Amino acid sequence: MAELTVGILCGLGSAVTWAMISILVQALSSRFTPAGINALRSTVGGLLVLMVAGAAGYGGEIIRMPLWAALSLWLSTIIGYASGDTLFFLGMQHLGVTRAHTLSMVHPLLSTIAGVVLLHEPLTISRAGGILLVLGGLLLIITGQGESGAGASGAHRRGIRLILVAAVSWSVAAVLLKRPLQVVSVMAATGIRGPVGGLLLWFTPWARGTWRTALGSRGREMIRLASICVLSAASSLLFTVGVKYGGVAIGTVLATTSPLFTIPLEIVVLRRHPSRRTIVGAAVSVLGIVLMS
């Protein structure tokens, strides 16, 4: 199988797992804070990947990894995983799952515009059309009324700001990830970066009490927590492979197609029906992202 094909498939896989994680996090939002559940999934999921990497024979590569590569991977994790994901989960509480995922697609849009303006990349007809479609889809999301159960307009604006900051964080993290992947394997890179974000979040006041709440969970809640941790490990690995073999642009773009998967999941799992405006905005934005790539 060609490397580009592997990158594309893993990018899409990352989108699917990210959609599933978001749905499960939303289902647990009444019991856990965004920082707490992100600390839990980052730590447990990261340790799972680290153990798999060690068992697969990548322990030596992790130990011998250049310091600059390790620092770059850790910084990428802190910016994208610890900060970006936490802000996204917090914004998702104000906007709903599908609307938050659609709005987060601003980060490949910003990357494309920066490439055209700052790096003088060619502005083709399809790319220009894609930019307009994404802007149109995001406009539908931003100007529309909140979904059922959403908060007041102040919370709506707060959610938008949080998602936009998260999107910028993810873009920076993806760029920091690219160079180390040119000198280390995907498994070693994912193994060393996994637990760092979670360990950092445990030192924040927003994660206090998370372990106690998690240990007191039973039944369906425990299954959801375990699923989030396993899916987080898979999502991190899939995204890293997508960036390595598909490139930063393609890997990031495909990872942002998650709104197509959150819509049916939100309906089936959370019993919430996104508005027509949200569904149309998500579809239009994803089409625009495809054209931009």
N, C-alpha and C positions, 0 to 999 in steps of 0.2 A: 504494500500500500504506500502511495506517495506521501512524503512528509506533509505537504500542504493539505492533503485529504485528512490525515491524522489530526492536524491542527484545527481544521474546520469541524470535524466530528467532536473533538474534545471541547472546542468553544461552545458548541450547541449543548453538549452534555453539562457544561458548567452553567449554562442558562437554565436548564431543566432542574438541576440540583439546587440552584440559588432560588428558584421559584418555590420549590418544595420547602426549603429552609424558611423562607419568609412566611409562608402560610402557617407552618408549625410554630414559629416565633410569635406570630399574631395570635394564635390560639392560646398561647401561654402568657400573653401580655398582662393578664390580670394578676398573675402570681409572681412574675419576674420583671425586674427592670431591664431595659435594653442593654445597659452596660453589664449587668449581671449575667444575663443569658449569653451575651457575646463572649464574656470571660470564660464561661463554662464550656461553650462549644469550641472556642479557640484552644483552650488548654487541653481538653480531652481529645478533640479531633486532631490537634497538632501532635499530641503524644502518640496517638494511633499511627499517624503517618511516620513519625520518627521511629517507632518500633518496627514497622513494616520495612522501612529503609534499612535499619540495622540488620534485620533478619534476611533481607535480600542481598546483603553483602556490601552496602554502601557506607558502612560505618567508617571505614578507613578514608574514603573520599571526604566525608564530612569533617573528620579530624584534620585532614591535610588541606582543607579548603583555604584559599588565600584570604587574608584578613579583610581586604577591601571588598571582596565578594560577599563575605558573611555580613559585614556591616551594611552593605547595600541591600541585601536580602532582609535583614532585620529592620532597616529603615522603611523599606517597602511595606513590610508587614505592619509596622506601627502606624504608618500613615493610612494605608488602605484597609487593613483588617481591623485593628483596634479602634482607630478614629473613624474611618469612613463607614464601616459596617454599623458601628454603634449609632452614629448620627442618622444613618439610613433607617434603622429600626425605630428610632425615636420619631423621625419624620413620618414613618409609616403609620404610627399610632394616630397621627393627626389627619392623614390623607387617605388611608386605606391601602391595601396591598397593590392592586393594579395601578392606581393613580400614582403611587410612589414609584413603582417600577418604570412606568412610562416617563415620568419626569426625570428619572435618573439617567435616561438616555441622552441627556444634555452633554455628558462627558465625551462620547465619541464625536458628537457634533462640534464641541469646542476644539477637540484634537484636529478635526478636519479643517476647520476654519483657520486655526493657528498654522497648519501646514501650508495652506494657500497664501495667507497674508505674510507670515514670517519666513517660511522656507521656500516660497515661490513655487510651490507644487502646482501642476496644471489644474485649472478649474474647467473640467469637462461639462458637457451638457447634462449628463446623468448625475454628476456630482452636485451641480447647481440645483437640479431638480430635487435631489435627495435632501439637500439642505433646506429647501423651501418646504418639503413635505414634513420633515422633522419639526421645523419651526411651527408649521400649521398644527401638527398633532400635539405638540407641547402647549400651544396656545389654547387648544380645546380643553386640555387638562387644567391649566392655570386659571382660565376665566370661568370654568364651569362651577356649578354649585357642588358642595360636598356630598359624598355618598351618604346613604342613610346611616345614622348613628355618628356621623362626623361632628366635630365641634363647631364652634362659632367661627366667624371670619378671621378673628385674631389667631386662633389655632391653625386655621387653614394657611395663613401667611407664614406662620412659624414653621409649619411642616414643609412648605415650599423652600424656605431658606435652608432648613436642615438638609433636605435632599440635594440642593444645589451645592452646598459645601461638601457633602459626601461624594458627589460626582467628581468634583475637582480633586478630592483626595484620591479617588480610584485612578484617575488619569495620571497623577504624579506617581502613584505606586506602580502602575503598569510600566511606565518609562524606566523607573529604577530597577525593575525586574529583568529587563531585556539584556543588559550587558553581562551580569553574572551568569546568565544562562548560556552564554557563549563559551564559558570555560568550565562549568560544572554541569553534571547531569540533572535532569528534572527531579528525580527521586531524592537526590542529595539536597538540592535547593529547597524542595518542599519540606523535607524532613527538618532542616535546620531553621526554617522560618516559621514552622507551624506553631509551637507553643509560646513564642515571644509575645505576640499581641495579647494573649490571654493572661500571661504572667504580669504584664504591665497593668492591665485593667483591674487585677486583684488589689492593687495599691490605691485605687480610687474609692471614694466613699460611696459611689453609686453601685458598687458590686457587693457591699456588705450584706451578709445574711443569705447570700445566694446558695452557698453550700448547704446551709442548714435547711433551707427550703427544698433544695434538690433531694437531700437525703430523706426528707419527710414525704416525698412524692410517692404515689402508689398508682398501680393500674395503668390507665390510658395516659396519664400525665407522665409517668416514668417512661413509657414507650415513646412518647413524643420527644422527651429529652434525649433518650438514647439515639433516636433517629436523627435528630438535629446534629449530634456529635459525629455520627458516622457519615452523614451527608456532607458535613463541613469538611471532613477529611477528603472525601471524594471530590468535592467542589474545588478545593484548593489544588489538588493534584491535576484535575482536568483543566483548570484555568492556566496553570503553569505550563502544561503541555501545549495548550492552545497558543499561548504567547510564544513559546519556543519554536514551534513548527509552523504556525500560521502568521507570526509576526505580531507586533503590538497592535497595529490597526485592526487586522482581521480577528485576532483573538479577543480584543476588547469589544469590537462590534458584535460578534456572535454572542458573547456573554450577555449583551444588553438586549437580546431578543426575548428575555424572560417574560415580558408582559403577555406574550402569546400563550404562555403556559400558566401564568397566574390567573387568567380569566376563568378557565374551567375549574382550576383547583379552588379558587375563591368561592365559586358557586357550590361545588360538591362538598368541600370540607368545612368551610365557614358558614355556608348557607346564606351568603351575601351575594346579591346580584349587582355588579357594576352597572352604572347608568349607560345608556346608549352612547352618550357623549364620550365617556371614558373608553368604551370599547372601540369606537371609531378613532379616537385620538391615539390609542395604542396601536391599532392596525396601520394607520397612516404613518406614525413615527417609525415603526419597524420597517415598513416599505421604504421609507426615506433612508434609513440606516443601510439597508441592502444596496440601494442605488449609490450611496456614498462610497461603499467599499469596492 
